[in-house]
Amino acid sequence: MEKLTKKDIVNNIAEETGFTKKEITEIVNSALNQINDALVDGQEVDLAGFGKFSIAERAARQGINPLTKEKITISASKNVKFKVAKALKEAVNRK
């Protein structure tokens, strides 16, 4: 499976729009920083037609160290969840 990197995205947008790679890099970084800052502040990020980012909290729980079989406490944590938009899901499944 191939992957698309941030550099690839910048190059593609620069080719499509005629803006410089430097300008596009600043815009892409700004957009990603906006998403990051919103999630850090506990906000959801909803990108219509793409998906929704949100924070899921995981409570502290007991686990077992697989090497020693010793019980351990796993700290509470927050994770980023992504729910794909219907339009994107349908587009991916059409291909």
C-alpha positions as YAML, in Angstrom:
chain: A
units: angstrom
residues:
- id: 1
  name: MET
  ca: [0.00, 0.00, 0.00]
- id: 2
  name: GLU
  ca: [1.34, 3.39, -0.95]
- id: 3
  name: LYS
  ca: [1.13, 6.37, 1.35]
- id: 4
  name: LEU
  ca: [0.56, 10.07, 0.86]
- id: 5
  name: THR
  ca: [2.80, 12.30, 2.97]
- id: 6
  name: LYS
  ca: [2.41, 15.93, 4.00]
- id: 7
  name: LYS
  ca: [5.15, 16.77, 1.50]
- id: 8
  name: ASP
  ca: [3.14, 15.07, -1.26]
- id: 9
  name: ILE
  ca: [0.03, 17.03, -0.28]
- id: 10
  name: VAL
  ca: [1.97, 20.31, -0.36]
- id: 11
  name: ASN
  ca: [3.45, 19.48, -3.78]
- id: 12
  name: ASN
  ca: [0.06, 18.47, -5.21]
- id: 13
  name: ILE
  ca: [-1.69, 21.62, -3.96]
- id: 14
  name: ALA
  ca: [1.16, 23.82, -5.22]
- id: 15
  name: GLU
  ca: [0.84, 22.25, -8.69]
- id: 16
  name: GLU
  ca: [-2.96, 22.64, -8.72]
- id: 17
  name: THR
  ca: [-3.07, 26.23, -7.47]
- id: 18
  name: GLY
  ca: [0.15, 27.86, -8.63]
- id: 19
  name: PHE
  ca: [1.00, 28.99, -5.09]
- id: 20
  name: THR
  ca: [4.54, 28.35, -3.90]
- id: 21
  name: LYS
  ca: [5.39, 25.27, -1.86]
- id: 22
  name: LYS
  ca: [6.41, 27.58, 0.98]
- id: 23
  name: GLU
  ca: [2.98, 29.26, 1.01]
- id: 24
  name: ILE
  ca: [1.16, 25.94, 0.88]
- id: 25
  name: THR
  ca: [3.37, 24.49, 3.64]
- id: 26
  name: GLU
  ca: [2.45, 27.42, 5.89]
- id: 27
  name: ILE
  ca: [-1.25, 26.93, 5.17]
- id: 28
  name: VAL
  ca: [-1.17, 23.15, 5.73]
- id: 29
  name: ASN
  ca: [0.82, 23.57, 8.94]
- id: 30
  name: SER
  ca: [-1.61, 26.24, 10.13]
- id: 31
  name: ALA
  ca: [-4.60, 23.96, 9.45]
- id: 32
  name: LEU
  ca: [-2.97, 21.05, 11.28]
- id: 33
  name: ASN
  ca: [-2.08, 23.32, 14.20]
- id: 34
  name: GLN
  ca: [-5.72, 24.49, 14.40]
- id: 35
  name: ILE
  ca: [-6.88, 20.86, 14.58]
- id: 36
  name: ASN
  ca: [-4.21, 20.02, 17.17]
- id: 37
  name: ASP
  ca: [-5.04, 23.04, 19.36]
- id: 38
  name: ALA
  ca: [-8.78, 22.34, 19.26]
- id: 39
  name: LEU
  ca: [-8.28, 18.72, 20.31]
- id: 40
  name: VAL
  ca: [-5.88, 19.72, 23.10]
- id: 41
  name: ASP
  ca: [-8.59, 22.14, 24.34]
- id: 42
  name: GLY
  ca: [-11.12, 19.27, 24.36]
- id: 43
  name: GLN
  ca: [-13.08, 20.44, 21.31]
- id: 44
  name: GLU
  ca: [-14.36, 18.23, 18.51]
- id: 45
  name: VAL
  ca: [-13.14, 18.96, 14.98]
- id: 46
  name: ASP
  ca: [-15.78, 18.32, 12.32]
- id: 47
  name: LEU
  ca: [-14.62, 18.49, 8.70]
- id: 48
  name: ALA
  ca: [-17.74, 18.16, 6.55]
- id: 49
  name: GLY
  ca: [-17.46, 15.39, 3.98]
- id: 50
  name: PHE
  ca: [-14.26, 14.07, 5.59]
- id: 51
  name: GLY
  ca: [-14.87, 13.13, 9.21]
- id: 52
  name: LYS
  ca: [-14.90, 14.11, 12.85]
- id: 53
  name: PHE
  ca: [-12.01, 14.08, 15.32]
- id: 54
  name: SER
  ca: [-12.83, 13.83, 19.02]
- id: 55
  name: ILE
  ca: [-11.20, 12.92, 22.33]
- id: 56
  name: ALA
  ca: [-11.99, 9.65, 24.09]
- id: 57
  name: GLU
  ca: [-11.04, 9.26, 27.73]
- id: 58
  name: ARG
  ca: [-9.87, 5.88, 28.97]
- id: 59
  name: ALA
  ca: [-10.17, 5.19, 32.69]
- id: 60
  name: ALA
  ca: [-7.33, 3.73, 34.72]
- id: 61
  name: ARG
  ca: [-7.47, -0.06, 34.74]
- id: 62
  name: GLN
  ca: [-5.65, -3.16, 35.84]
- id: 63
  name: GLY
  ca: [-3.49, -5.03, 33.36]
- id: 64
  name: ILE
  ca: [-1.01, -7.87, 33.36]
- id: 65
  name: ASN
  ca: [2.63, -7.65, 32.31]
- id: 66
  name: PRO
  ca: [2.84, -10.43, 29.68]
- id: 67
  name: LEU
  ca: [6.47, -11.23, 30.55]
- id: 68
  name: THR
  ca: [6.21, -11.47, 34.32]
- id: 69
  name: LYS
  ca: [2.44, -12.10, 34.69]
- id: 70
  name: GLU
  ca: [2.54, -9.39, 37.36]
- id: 71
  name: LYS
  ca: [-0.54, -7.18, 37.79]
- id: 72
  name: ILE
  ca: [0.05, -3.57, 36.85]
- id: 73
  name: THR
  ca: [-2.04, -0.39, 36.90]
- id: 74
  name: ILE
  ca: [-2.47, 1.27, 33.54]
- id: 75
  name: SER
  ca: [-2.94, 5.02, 33.95]
- id: 76
  name: ALA
  ca: [-5.95, 6.90, 32.65]
- id: 77
  name: SER
  ca: [-5.33, 8.47, 29.26]
- id: 78
  name: LYS
  ca: [-6.94, 10.39, 26.43]
- id: 79
  name: ASN
  ca: [-6.93, 9.21, 22.82]
- id: 80
  name: VAL
  ca: [-7.95, 10.86, 19.58]
- id: 81
  name: LYS
  ca: [-10.85, 9.18, 17.81]
- id: 82
  name: PHE
  ca: [-11.75, 9.67, 14.16]
- id: 83
  name: LYS
  ca: [-15.16, 8.92, 12.71]
- id: 84
  name: VAL
  ca: [-15.20, 8.92, 8.94]
- id: 85
  name: ALA
  ca: [-17.91, 10.94, 7.15]
- id: 86
  name: LYS
  ca: [-20.47, 9.08, 5.08]
- id: 87
  name: ALA
  ca: [-19.34, 10.84, 1.88]
- id: 88
  name: LEU
  ca: [-15.71, 9.75, 2.33]
- id: 89
  name: LYS
  ca: [-16.70, 6.20, 3.26]
- id: 90
  name: GLU
  ca: [-18.85, 5.93, 0.14]
- id: 91
  name: ALA
  ca: [-16.10, 7.38, -2.07]
- id: 92
  name: VAL
  ca: [-13.55, 4.87, -0.75]
- id: 93
  name: ASN
  ca: [-15.93, 1.96, -1.23]
- id: 94
  name: ARG
  ca: [-16.75, 2.96, -4.83]
- id: 95
  name: LYS
  ca: [-13.15, 2.54, -5.94]
...
